[in-house]
Amino acid sequence: MWKESLSAIITLCAKPRFTLVFVFLLTMALAGGLVVSLFYWQAYAPLPYTHADRLVWLHGTMVNRQEEPIMDNALSNMAAYHISSRTSQLELIAPIFYGELLYTTHAAAPQVNVTYTHPNFFTLFDLELRAGRYFNQTQHNGTREVVISECFAHRYMRSVEQPLRSMTELLSQSIVLDNQQYRIAGVVACSNKEPQLSAANYRTDVFMDFNSTINFAQPLLEHLTVRQNTFVVGRLKRSSTIKPVAPDVIGYLNQQFTQGLMSLNYGKGKHLKFKFMPLQDRLKAPLKRTSHWLLLGGSAFLLITLVNLFTFYLLEVKKQHSELALKVTLGAKLSMLRGAHYIQLSALFLISALCAMLLSEITVYVIKQAAASTYAHIHWLTIRWWHHVFMVGVALILSASFAKLGLSHLSFRHLHSQMHGAGKGQVKQLPHWLTVNVLITQLSVGIIVLCTTAWSSIYFTHRLSTPVGIDDQGVMFIERQQHSWGKEAAHVAARKQLFFANQQALLAHPKIESVALSAIMPFDNRYLASIGKTPKSADQLTVNSQLVGAGYFQLLGQKVVAGRSFNQRDTELRNVLIMNRQAASQLGIDELHIGMTLYPGNQPPVILIGIVEDIFTHTTGALPILYFPHNYYETNMLVKLRPGQTMHKSEVVALLKQQAVAQNVQRYSALSAQIRELNSTAMVSLIGGIGVCILIVIQVVVGLFGLLGNLALGQREVIRIKQQVGAKHRHLVREQVRLRLGHFTAALVIATSVILVIASVVTVPISILFFSYAFAVVFLFSLLFYIDIYHVYRQLKKD
């Protein structure tokens, strides 16, 4: 028995074409099935917190008079404080605000992530305290208390000369963040359980008291400062359901918000809405949306692969029929041959499962790296040892099923006729209706997938090749550590004087070509503004806005298509505006309207002095943007380096400190890196689409090869009879082509209907759709008839 089993396994090595194709496709199917299942479970698995089903978060929204959302996740720190101190339906509650500070006493002055919250935060999310205690609201000799993470301590507070022996050594030490001294009260363990509310893959370095973020001396300004990185999270009381926030609380907050708007002459018409929602929806909503499509696609791929592999394997088994019949005739026991066949197929499936183990681990690692900035807690996606054991078990069950079904199609009666390739009932066939339906399904799926993949590849290639609209080479964004946010004339004048000093120093540096004020990076769309041809708010359009200084467009090489760009006088007068083509198009404005008066919300009217070219990335598209003269002087800047030059953050910091010793750089990043990141999804989609296309082509080739080979093998006797009565080869081939043409026509009708439905949902240019459709049809048509004629000629040659 063992010799027969060993011989069966060696036979696999003698058939590399069959073995490699089978192992490759089965490995992809098993690994894909495992990863998709884990991804789907990750999306719906309960959060790893105590009483996780009772955790909720506060969703705030700013809306206009028409109840249309203006800003999502809209919550001020003052509102978070007010709601968290007046909500009775929660037994534990913690307001949270995410920020960044500079660790100024460290030699590199690194930027650290800070979470402002209450001690309840650690209890809610089961974060372990390694040493000390949580911070409190009282100050000790003017020094606030903080809790640091163990990761922060190891990264920044130890050295080769003074390694940390225990976390208790850090207690009562002080650190300086943004020139403010803080005393370390406790150390919390590094954990991947911290909720990623503000951004995926977020890790807190330092925890502080939430109340320190609120200026209680100016409550109206605090109510008006609505943020997207402020949250309230809590745990419902036992047996409680989520209830609306109390009307009196919402009424008070909107009253204060409206008063804050009026105090700054922003006008009325905006108000806030608040509601509690399950925390799981906040953390896993994007993952759930993706997992639905991933599960559907993964299940379809697994099913198609198994069907294709079975037809491919069945053809191989039927080719071995005469050899098996000879062994039975010579005295071999049928049970022994069946056992050897089971072992042969089990070895094939086991090898595929082992390869799938490695592939699934690599896939999960790549997913974690690629999706870390998109999906919260993607690092929870982990393959356990028992997942692999389960996959191996499934593979062995499938191998037994394949072997049983494959052997059931072999007949060991009339052995003499079978050894000579003749006789009735040489092999059993799949039901004709099933074979035809599977063939039509294969062709339909192939046409649909090839068409959509070709279209998406053309689409993403076009988007990636679309000009950005600016010259990003050597452009760096400097975000200064801001100490003064006052809008009073004295504060603005001080910032203005500092900017001119910084600008002069930077321009004098041999590596720097030009400098311009820019409140945010060019593709940052966090700020919105209203604009219209009339003062009526109902007639105004809300689009993205940016504050930029003189020389901004020249520095970026952004073309001015009409009018002119800003100069220093425009910044002083604050009564002009520039917009890009998209914004002008949406307002019905063109080059002839330069000089017209426009109305930005409830602010004083402005004059349109220029229209500039659009800027574009795959993620943002070509957004409509309004450019206002930078009249606030936060002193964030764009710097263009001379060709071939590089400049490190430390050089910039040293240069700025010469103008004012308190200056520091919070962020120093390349514009080209931001553009690459915004275009990364298009690149991933393009590569993924091409990969899927190649994989589907292999699937279709294997499936058609197996199906058509089995059909040809089953028609051998019919072909023999036709030849005996005088039919020529070309007549037989022509007859076969007409038969397959009917099958292809049926598949074409189905595929065309589905593609038209897809085209009606997704906007597709007709020329691209037609090209993709023609490519898919011609390719599948050629493939079908090439494989079919190949099999028919092989049967004719045997005769």
N, C-alpha and C positions, 0 to 999 in steps of 0.2 A: 504493500500500500504506500509505504513512504517513498519507494522508488518512483511509483506512478505520480505521486504528488510532487516530488522534486522535478520530474520530467515536465509536468504541467507548468511549474513555475519557470523552468528554463525556457519553455516555449514562448513565454512572454518576452524574454530577452531577444529571442529570434525574430520577433515581430515589433521592431521599434516604432514603426509608423502608427500601428494600432495602440501600443502601450503608452507612448508619449502623449498622443492626442487625448486618450482616455484619461490618463492621470492629470494632465493639465486642466482639462475642463472640470473634472470631478474635484480637483483641489480648489479651483475657483469657486465652485458651487458650495462646497462644504465650508470654506473659509468665509464666503459671503453670507451664507446662512447663519453661521455663528455670530459674526460681527453685527449683522442686521438685528438678530434676536436680542443681543446685548444692548444695542443702541435703543431699541424699542422698550426694553425693560428699564433702561436708564431713564427714559422719558417719563415713565409712569410709576416707577418705584417710589415708595414713601421717602420723605426726607429723613436723614439720619439724626433727628432731634427728638428730645423728649416731648411726647404729645404733639407730634408734628402735624397731625390732622387738625389741630386747633390753632395753628399759627396763621396770622393774617398780617397784611401790610396795608397802609393807607395810600390810596391812589387819588392824587389831586389833579385837576384839569382847569386850565384857564379858558373861558369861552367868551364869545362876543355877544352882541344883542340877539343875533340869530341863532344862538346856542351852538355855534360852530366852534370846534376846538381850535384854539390859537397856540396853546402850549401844553404838551402832555407832561406827566410827572411834575406838575407845577405845585410846589410846596415851599413856603418860606420857613426859615428856622423858627421865627416867632410863632407861626401857625402850628408847626410841629410841637413846639413847647406847650402851647395852649391846649391842643387836643390831647397830648399825652398826659397832661395834668388834670384833665376834666372828662376822661372817658371811663365809664363805669363797667362796660361789658368785658373788659380785659383784666386778667389777674396779674399779668406781667406786661410791661410796655416799655419800649426804649425808643426815643428819638435818635436819629442817626444823621450825621452830616459828614461827607467825605471831602477831604482836602489834601493839599500837599504843602510841605514846608521844607526849608533847607536846614540840614544839620550843620550849622555854621561853625561849631567847634571842631568838626572833623576836617582833616587836611584837604580832602577833595570837595568839601561842602556839598554832599550828595542830596538829591531831592528824595524825601521819604514820604510814604503814604500815611496819612493821619485819619483816624476815625474818631469823630467827636460823638460821644454817646453817654449812656448811663450804665452803672454796674449791672443792671438787669440784662444788658446785651450778652454778657458772658454766661449767664444762667440760661437764657433763651436758647443759645446755640451750643451749649455743653462744651465751652472752651475751658480747658484745664489751666488752673493757676499753678505755676511751678514754684513761685516764691513770692513772699510778701502778701500784699492785699490789693484790693481795687482802690482806685483814686477816689477822693471825696471832693466836695464842692468848696471846702474851706481852703484858704491859702496859708502857707507857713512862711512868715516873714517876706510876704510878697512873691513867693515862689509857688507856682502851681504844681500839682501832682500829676503824674502820668503813669500808665502801664505800658511797658514795651513788650514786643514779641521776642521770643527766644531766637528766632531767625535774625532779627535786627541786632540783637546782642552779639551773636556769633559773627555777623557780617561786618559790624562797624565798631564794636566795643571790646575786641580782643586783639592781641598782637602776638607775634612770635616771642617777644620778650616777656609779655605778661598774659599767658593763656588763662582762660576762665576755668576755674576748678569747679565752681558751682554758681547757680544763678543768685544765690543769696549775697554774693559779693557785690552785686550791682545795687542792692537796696540802699537807699539814702544817698546814692550818687546823684549828680546833676548832669543834665545835658542842656545845650542851648540850641533852640530851634527858632529861626528867624529872629535872632538877637534877643529872644526871651528865654529866661532860665526856667527849667522844669526839674522837679525832684522825682526820682524813680520810686514809685510806691510798690510796684509789683512787676512780675514777669509772667506772661502767659505763654503756654506751649505753642510751638508751631503746629498748625493744624490745617488740613484741607477742608474742614467743616465750616469755616467762616462763610457766611452767606454772601454771594456775589451779587449784591443788589445794584450797585452803581455801574460796574463794568465786569465783564467776564475775566476770570483769572486774576482778580484783584486780591492783593495781600496787604494787610495792615501792618505797618511797622510800629506805630505808636498810637495808643488810645488816650483820649483826653475827655474832660468833662464837656458835655454838649452845651451847657449854659455859657461857657466862655466864648461861644461864637455869636452871642446875641448882645447887641448894644441896647440895653434897656432904657438908656437915656433918650433914644430916638425911636420910639415904638412904631410910628407911622412909616418911617423909612425901612424898618425891619419887616413890617408886614408887606411892604411893596416889593422887597427883594425876594422875588420868587425864583426858586432854583430847581434844577433837575437832578441834583445830587443830594437832596435831603429826603429822608424817609422816616416813617414811623412804623415799627414792627411790634407786634404783641401776641399774647396767647389768650384765647378766649377762655372764659370761665367754664367750668365743667357743665355739660348739658346745655351749653349756649349755642345759638346759631348766630350767624353774622347779621347784625342789625345796622340800619343807617346811622350815620353820625347825627347826633342830636341837632335839631333845627336851630336851637338857640346858639349853639357853638358855631354853626356855619353862618348864621346871621351876623354874629359879632365879628367873625373874621372878615366877611365881605364888607361890613361897615368900615372896619379899619383899613381894608384894602382900598376901598373907594376914596376914603379921606386921604390916603397916601397918594393916590393918583391926582386928586384935585390939588393937593399941596404943591405938587411939582408941575401943575398946569398940563397934565396928561389927558384930562377930560374923562368922561364917564363911558359906560358901555361895555366894560369888561367885568366879569365876576368869576369866582372860584367855585368849584364843585369838589366834594370829597366823598369817598366811599371806601369801606374796608373790603378787601378781596383776599382769597386764600394765598398764602405765601408761595405755595407750590406753583401757582399760575404765573407768579412773577419770575421765579427762578427757572421754570422749565417750559414755559409757553413756546419759545422758539424751537426748543428741542422736540416738543410734541408735534409741531407743524411739520418739521422735517421728517420725523420718524414715521408719519403716516405714509408719505410717498416712498420713503426708503423701504418700509415693510412691504408695500405693494410691489415695488420694483424688484426687491430681493426675492419675494415669494415667486413672482413670475419667472425670474431668471433661474431659480432653483428648479421649478417645475419643467421649464423648457429644456434645461440642461439634462435632467434625468430622462426625459422622453428622447432627446437626441442621442444620449449615450446608450439607451436601451436599444434603439434601432441600429446604431452603429455596432454594438456588441452582438446583437442578434444576427447581423450579417456575418460577423466573424465566426460565430458558433456554427452557423449553417455550412460554412466552408470546411469546418472540421468534421462534418457528419460522416463522410466516407471513411476517414481515419478511425473514428470511434466505432463505426460498424465493423471495420476490419479487425479491430482489437477484440470485439465481442465474438466474432466468428472464430478467432484463434483461441478462444477460451477465457478471455478476461471477464471477470464478473462485472455486470452492469453497475452494481452498487459501488464497487471500487472505483469505476470510472466517474460515477456521479460524485463520489467523495473527493476525488482528485480535482474535479472541476470546481467544486465548492471551495477547496483550498486555493486553487488558482485565482478565482475571483476575489476571495477574501484577501489574498496577498495584494491584489491590485487596489482594492478599496483601502486596505490598511496603509499602503504606501501613500495613497492620496490623502488619507486622514493625517498622517505624519507631516506631509508637506503643508497641509492646511493649517496645522498647529503653528508652524513657523510663519506662514503667510498671515494668519489672523493676528498674531502678536505684532508683526510689522505694521499691519493695517491699523490696529488700535493705536500704536505709537504715533503713526503719521497723523491719524485723526486728532489725537490729543494736541499735537504740535500745530496743526493747521487750523483747528477750530477753537484754540484756546482763547482767542480774542472775540469769538462770536457766541459760543454757548457757555452758559454758566455751569460750573462744576463738571466740565467734560472730563476732568481728571478722575472723577468717580468711575469712569468707564474702564473697568478692569476685568481681565480674563482670569478666572480662578482655575485651579487644577481640575476640578470636577467638571468644568465646562468642556475641557479637552476630552475627559473620559466619556462624557455624554456624547460628544461628537464622534468619537471612535466607535461607541456602541451603535449609534445611528448608522455609521458607515458599514459596520458588519451586518446589521439587519438588512440594509439595502443590498449588500452583496448576496446575502442568502436569497432575497426576493428576486434579484436579477438572475441568479443561477437557476432557481426553481422555474421561473417563467421562461428562461432561455431553453432549458432542457425539455420543457413541456412542448416545445415546437419541433423536437426531433423525434422521429419514429424509428424504432429498431426492429420493425417487421420488414419482410422481403429484403433481407440483408444483401443477398447476392445481387439483386437489381440495384441496390443503393451503391454498392461498391463499384458498379460499372456506370454510375451516374444515370441510371434509367429506372423505370418502374413508376407506377402510380403512387402518389402520396409520399414522394421522397421527403418532403418537409411539410410541416404544417405552416399555415400562413395566418398572420393577423387578420381579423375580419376586414373585408374589403372596404366597408363604409368607414371603419376606424382609420385605416391607412390613408384613405383619400382625405378624410377630414383633418388628420394630422398634417398631411402634405400641404393642404390649402392654408391651414393655420400657420405653418412654418413660413410659407411664402408671404402671407399677409403681414405677419410680425416683422419679417425681414424688410419688406418694402416700407412699412411705417417707420421702423427704427432707423433705417438707412436714410430715409427722406428727412426725418426730424433731426437726425444727427448731422447730416450734411448742411441743413439749414442753420442749425445752432453754431456749427463750426464757421460757416461763412459770416454769420452775425457777429460772433465774438472776435473773429479775425478783423472784421471791419471796425469794430469798436476799439480794439487795441491799436489799430493803425490810424485811428482818427487823431488829428493833431490836438495837443493839449491846449494850444492857444497862447502859451507863454514859453519863455526860455527859462527852464528850471535849473540849468547847469550852473553850479557854484553858488546857488541862492540858499542862504541860511536864515532861519528864523530865530531871533533872540527874544525870549520872554523873560523880562527882568523880574526879580523879586520885588513886588510892589509894596511900598510902605504907606504911601499917601493915596487915598481914594477921594479926598475931598473935592467938591465941585466949586468951592469958593474961589474967587479970583486969585487970591494969594497962593492957594495950593496949585492951581493950574499954572500960574506964572512960574512957580518954583520948578514944576515938572518940565515946563517949556524950556527954561534956562538950562536945566540938566540935559535935556535932549540935545540942544544945540551944542553943548560941551561934548557930549558923547559922539555926536555926529562928526564934529570937527576932529576929534581924536581918532575915530575909526577911519575917516577919509585920509588922514595923514599916514595911516599904516600902509606899508608897501604891498600887502597882500589883498587889500580891499579896493574895489573899483567904485562902488556906489552904496548909498544908505538911504532908506526911506522909512517913514513911520507906517506901521500897520498894526492895528489893534489885535487882529487874529491872522492866522495863516490863510492864504488865498482860497483854499478849498474848504475852509471851516464854515459850516452853515448854521451855527448856533443862534445867530441873531436875525430877527425879522423886523421889517418896517413896512408901514402902509404908505401907499402913494396913489394919487389920483389926479385927474384933471380938474376936479371940483373939490371943495372942502367937505362935501357930504361923505360920511364914513361908508354909507351903503354903496357908493360909486368907486370906492378905493380898492386897490389890489394889495394883498399882503405877500411880500416876497423877501428873499434873503437880502441882508444888508451888511456893509463893511465900512469901517472908518479907515481911511488911508490918507497918507501925507503927500506932499509935493514930490514928484519924481518917482512915485510908486509904479506907474504904468511903464515908464521908460526903463526902470530897473528890471522889470519882468519881461520887457519886450512885448507887452500886450498892445496890440494895434489900436490906435484911435481912429475909428472909421468916419467920424464926423465931429466937428467942433474942436475942442482942445482939452488938455488934461489940467489937473489942479496946479496952482502955484501958491506961494506963501500968503499972498493977499487973500485968496479964497479961504484959507484956514482962519484968518483973522475975522473976516466978514461972516462966515458960516451961513451963507445964503445961496449956495449953488449945489448942483447935483450932477453926477454922471451915472449912466446906466449902461448895461450891456445890451446886445442885440435881442436876447430873449426877453428881457424886461420891456424893452421898447416895443417889441412885437406884441406882447400881451396887452400893452396899453394903447396899441394902435398908433405908435409914434415912429417917425423915421427921421432922416437927416434934415428934412425941411422944417422940423419942429425945434431945432436948436434955438435957444433963447426964450422958449415958452415958459410960463409959470406953472409949477406943479405944487400939489399940496400933500405934504407928508404927515398923515394923521391929523392930530390937533396942534401940530407945531406950525410955526410961521411958514409962509410959502417960500419956495426956493425956485431958482432958475436953472433950467437944463442947459449945461454948457458943453456936454459931449456925450457921444455914444462910442463904446469900446467893443472889441471883439469878445465873443463868448470864450469861457474856459471850460474844459471838458475832462472828465475822467469816467471810467466805467461805472463806478459806484454812484457818483453824483449826477452824471449826465451833464447836459449844458443847462445849468440853473439860471433863472433870472436873478440878477444881482443889482442892487442899488449901491453906488459908492458915494459916501458923504465925506467932506473934508475932515481930517482928524483934528478935532478941536478940544480933545480931552487930555492928550499927551500922557497916556500911560507909559510911554516910552518903550513899548515893544517895537521891534524893528526888523525889517528885512535887510540883509546885507548880501551884496553880490561880490564874490571873490574874483580876483583876476584869473584869467585862464591858467590852468595847471597848478593853482595854489590850493592849499588846504590850511585850515585854521582850527585848532582845538579849543574846546570850551575854556580851558585854563588860561589860554592866551587872551580870550575875550574878557574873562573876569578880571585878569590883571590890568588890562587896558582901561576898563570901566572904573576900577577902584582908584585909578589915578585921578579921575574926575571927582569922585565922591567915595570915600572909604566904605560907606555903608552899602554900596551897590553890590548886587550879586545877580547871577543868572540862574533862573529857575529851570529853563528849558532852552536847549540849543540843538536845533534839528535841521536836517537838510530837506528842502522842498521836494527834491527828487525822490527821497525815501517815502515821503507822504504820498506822492503820486503813484509810486510802485505799490504801496499798500492798498490804495484805493482801486488800483487796477488788478490786484491779485485775484479777486474773485472771477474776473473775466478770464485770466490766464488759467486758473484752476478749472473753470467751466470748459474752456477750450481743450485743455489736455484731457480732462475727464471725458468729454464728448468724443474725442478721437479714440481714446481707450475703449469706451463702450462700443463705438462703431467697429473697431477691430475685433473685439470679443464677440459681438453679434455676428459678424461675418464668419468667424470661425464656427460659431454655433450653427449657423445656417448651412455652412458647407458640410459639417459633420452630420447634421440632421438629414439633409438631402441625400448625402452619400449613402447613409444607412437605409433610409426609406426607399430610395430608388433602387438600391442594390437588392433589397429584399423583394421588391416588386419584380425586378428583372429575373431574379432567381426563381420566383414563383411562376413566371410566365415562360420558363424555359421549355416546358413540354409543349405549350401552345406554339411557340416559335418553331420547335422541331417539326411539328405536324405541318405547319404552313410551308416550311422549307421543302418537305417531302412532296407536297402537291404543286411545287413549282414557284413559290414566292421567292423573289430576289431580295438581296440585302437592302437595297435602297427602298424597296416597297415596304419592307418591315420597319425600317427607320422612319419613313414618312408617316406610316400609320401610328408609330409611337409618338412622333412629334404632334400629330393632330390630337391624340389623346391628352398629352400633357398641356397642349394649348388650351383645352377646355378647363383643366385644373387651374392654370395660370390666370385665365380670364376671371374665374370665380374669385381667386385671391385678389386680383387687381380691383374688382368691384368693391370688395370689403375694405381693402387698404385705402382706396381713394375716398370712400365715404368717411373713414376715420380721419384721414388727413384734412379733408375739407372742414370737418367739425373742429379740429385743432386750429386750423387757419382762421376760423370765425371767432375763436376765443382769443388767440394771440395774433397781434397785428404783424403780418408778414408781407414784405414787398412781393408782388406777383412774380417778378423776374427771378428772385431768389427761390421762391417756392417752386416755380416751374422747373428751374435748373435742378434743384434737389430731387424733385419728383422724377424727372426724366433720368437722372443718374441712378436712382434706386431701382426704377423699373428696368432699365437696360441691363444693369448689373445682375439683378435677380433673374431676368429672362435668360441672359447668356449663361449664367451659372446653372440654372435648371436644365437647360437643354444640353449643355456640355456634359454634365454628370450623367444624365439619362442616356444619351447616346453612347457615352463611354461604357456604361454597364451593358447596354444592349449589344454592342460590338463584342464585348468580352464573351457574352453567351453565344453569339454567332461564331466566334473563333473556336470555341470549345467543340462545336459541332463540325 
